[in-house]
Amino acid sequence: MADALELDALWAEFHRVVNMTSQELAAWLQVNEASEESVVPPEHAGAPTGEHVLAILQKRRIDLTEDDLDVMYEVVDTVTAETGPQGGSGQASEAEETRRRHRLMTLGHDPSRPQL
């Protein structure tokens, strides 16, 4: 388990990059799943990582598990890589940008929102 300082830093960074509320993410995961033409009960909709992010958003810091920490690191790393200086080259087509935005939204990050 991470030490207290590392956990505090991860918690803050995770909540910085996950800029969607749990309600917004839950709705997005349901819409995204429905758009793939599958019939899945709403409580099972969405990508596994997105569902895990949603579960983390609904937890207190003290209740985090090792799996939660792994997902938090993964989400922070992915969002940082996709939104950093090299993440968006500016040369992507509109369709590619839409796919990128949707992929990030599945992790709880809406790139169309201003960064804090």
C-alpha positions as CSV (number, residue, x, y, z in Angstrom):
1,M,0.0,0.0,0.0
2,A,1.2,3.5,-0.8
3,D,2.4,5.7,2.1
4,A,0.3,8.6,3.2
5,L,2.1,11.3,1.2
6,E,2.0,9.2,-2.0
7,L,-1.7,8.4,-1.4
8,D,-2.5,12.1,-0.9
9,A,-0.7,13.0,-4.1
10,L,-2.4,10.3,-6.1
11,W,-5.8,11.1,-4.7
12,A,-5.3,14.8,-5.7
13,E,-4.0,14.0,-9.2
14,F,-6.7,11.5,-9.9
15,H,-9.4,13.9,-8.9
16,R,-7.7,16.6,-11.0
17,V,-7.7,14.5,-14.2
18,V,-11.1,12.9,-13.6
19,N,-13.1,16.0,-14.2
20,M,-16.5,14.4,-14.6
21,T,-18.8,13.8,-11.7
22,S,-19.8,10.3,-10.8
23,Q,-23.3,11.0,-12.2
24,E,-21.9,12.3,-15.4
25,L,-19.6,9.3,-15.8
26,A,-22.4,6.9,-15.0
27,A,-24.6,8.5,-17.6
28,W,-21.7,8.5,-20.2
29,L,-20.9,4.9,-19.6
30,Q,-24.6,4.0,-20.2
31,V,-24.8,6.1,-23.4
32,N,-21.5,4.8,-24.7
33,E,-22.5,1.2,-24.1
34,A,-25.9,1.7,-25.7
35,S,-24.3,3.3,-28.8
36,E,-22.5,0.0,-29.3
37,E,-25.8,-1.7,-29.9
38,S,-25.7,-4.1,-27.0
39,V,-28.4,-4.8,-24.5
40,V,-26.7,-4.6,-21.1
41,P,-28.4,-3.8,-17.8
42,P,-27.5,-0.2,-16.7
43,E,-25.6,-1.4,-13.7
44,H,-23.3,-3.4,-16.0
45,A,-22.8,-0.8,-18.7
46,G,-19.5,0.7,-19.6
47,A,-15.9,-0.3,-19.9
48,P,-14.4,-2.2,-17.0
49,T,-11.9,0.6,-16.3
50,G,-14.6,3.2,-16.5
51,E,-16.7,1.2,-14.1
52,H,-13.8,1.0,-11.7
53,V,-13.3,4.8,-11.9
54,L,-16.9,5.2,-11.1
55,A,-16.6,3.0,-8.1
56,I,-13.5,4.9,-6.9
57,L,-15.4,8.2,-7.2
58,Q,-17.9,6.9,-4.8
59,K,-15.4,5.8,-2.2
60,R,-13.6,7.5,0.6
61,R,-9.8,7.7,0.5
62,I,-9.5,5.3,3.5
63,D,-11.5,2.6,1.7
64,L,-9.2,2.3,-1.4
65,T,-7.8,-1.0,-2.3
66,E,-4.6,-1.9,-4.1
67,D,-6.7,-2.5,-7.3
68,D,-8.2,1.0,-6.9
69,L,-4.7,2.5,-6.6
70,D,-3.5,0.6,-9.7
71,V,-6.5,1.9,-11.7
72,M,-5.9,5.5,-10.4
73,Y,-2.3,5.4,-11.5
74,E,-3.4,4.0,-14.9
75,V,-6.0,6.7,-15.4
76,V,-3.6,9.5,-14.4
77,D,-0.9,8.2,-16.7
78,T,-3.3,7.7,-19.6
79,V,-5.0,11.1,-19.3
80,T,-1.7,12.8,-18.8
81,A,-0.2,11.1,-21.9
82,E,-3.3,11.9,-24.1
83,T,-3.7,15.5,-23.0
84,G,0.0,16.6,-22.6
85,P,2.0,18.5,-25.2
86,Q,2.5,15.4,-27.3
87,G,-1.0,14.0,-26.7
88,G,-2.8,16.0,-29.2
89,S,-0.7,16.7,-32.3
90,G,-3.3,19.1,-33.8
91,Q,-3.2,17.0,-37.0
92,A,-6.0,14.6,-36.0
93,S,-9.1,14.5,-38.1
94,E,-12.4,15.4,-36.4
95,A,-13.4,11.7,-36.3
96,E,-10.1,10.8,-34.5
97,E,-10.6,13.7,-32.1
98,T,-14.1,12.5,-31.3
99,R,-12.9,8.9,-30.7
100,R,-10.1,10.3,-28.5
101,R,-12.6,12.4,-26.5
102,H,-14.9,9.5,-26.1
103,R,-12.1,7.2,-25.0
104,L,-11.0,9.8,-22.3
105,M,-14.6,10.3,-21.2
106,T,-14.8,6.6,-20.5
107,L,-12.0,7.2,-18.0
108,G,-13.9,10.1,-16.5
109,H,-11.9,12.9,-18.3
110,D,-13.8,15.3,-20.6
111,P,-11.0,17.0,-22.6
112,S,-13.4,19.7,-23.8
113,R,-13.5,21.1,-20.2
114,P,-11.0,23.7,-19.2
115,Q,-8.0,22.4,-17.2
116,L,-7.7,23.5,-13.6
